[in-house]
Amino acid sequence: MRWTDITDIAIELTEARPDVDPLSINFVDLRSWVLALPGFDDDPDHCGEKILEAIQAAWIEELD
């Protein structure tokens, strides 16, 4: 996975962190959790606030 795989990342986070409310997560933790996902292989420096916001929004949508 890469930073642009927003939906795939959201699905993986939903499965890996079922007890987490994505509305309560800070972007520092979110970035760390994405980097730790199995199969994630992208440059950690290619992530910005817009990408993290998109991941958070997709994660919220995935739970609905």
VMD Tcl script that draws the C-alpha trace (Angstrom):
set ca {
  {0.00 0.00 0.00}
  {0.95 3.58 -0.61}
  {-0.30 6.88 0.82}
  {-2.65 7.21 -2.14}
  {-4.44 3.95 -1.28}
  {-6.81 5.81 1.02}
  {-9.66 3.27 1.00}
  {-7.37 0.28 1.49}
  {-5.67 2.02 4.41}
  {-9.06 2.84 5.98}
  {-10.14 -0.80 5.70}
  {-6.90 -2.01 7.25}
  {-7.20 0.48 10.11}
  {-10.80 -0.58 10.75}
  {-9.63 -4.18 11.10}
  {-6.43 -3.41 13.02}
  {-7.94 -0.88 15.45}
  {-11.60 -1.86 15.98}
  {-11.71 -0.16 19.38}
  {-10.58 3.26 18.09}
  {-12.94 6.09 17.22}
  {-11.35 7.76 14.18}
  {-12.87 11.08 15.25}
  {-10.71 11.05 18.37}
  {-7.37 10.21 16.78}
  {-4.61 12.77 16.34}
  {-2.65 12.86 13.11}
  {0.65 11.91 14.76}
  {-0.83 8.61 15.93}
  {-2.69 8.07 12.66}
  {0.51 8.49 10.66}
  {2.34 6.04 12.92}
  {-0.44 3.48 12.66}
  {-0.50 3.70 8.87}
  {3.27 3.27 8.70}
  {2.95 0.15 10.88}
  {0.30 -1.53 8.73}
  {1.37 -4.80 7.12}
  {1.90 -4.25 3.44}
  {2.40 -0.51 3.73}
  {5.46 0.46 1.71}
  {5.79 4.14 0.93}
  {8.05 7.01 1.86}
  {7.04 8.31 5.31}
  {7.90 11.84 4.17}
  {5.31 11.76 1.37}
  {2.47 12.20 3.81}
  {0.86 15.50 4.65}
  {-2.16 16.76 6.53}
  {-4.46 16.43 3.49}
  {-3.65 12.75 3.10}
  {-4.19 12.11 6.80}
  {-7.51 13.97 6.65}
  {-8.58 11.82 3.69}
  {-7.59 8.64 5.53}
  {-9.50 9.74 8.62}
  {-12.60 10.56 6.54}
  {-12.43 7.21 4.74}
  {-12.02 5.41 8.07}
  {-15.12 7.17 9.44}
  {-17.04 6.26 6.28}
  {-15.87 2.65 6.54}
  {-17.41 2.40 10.00}
  {-20.78 3.72 8.79}
}
mol new
graphics top color blue
foreach p $ca { graphics top sphere $p radius 0.5 }
foreach p [lrange $ca 0 end-1] q [lrange $ca 1 end] { graphics top cylinder $p $q radius 0.2 }
display resetview
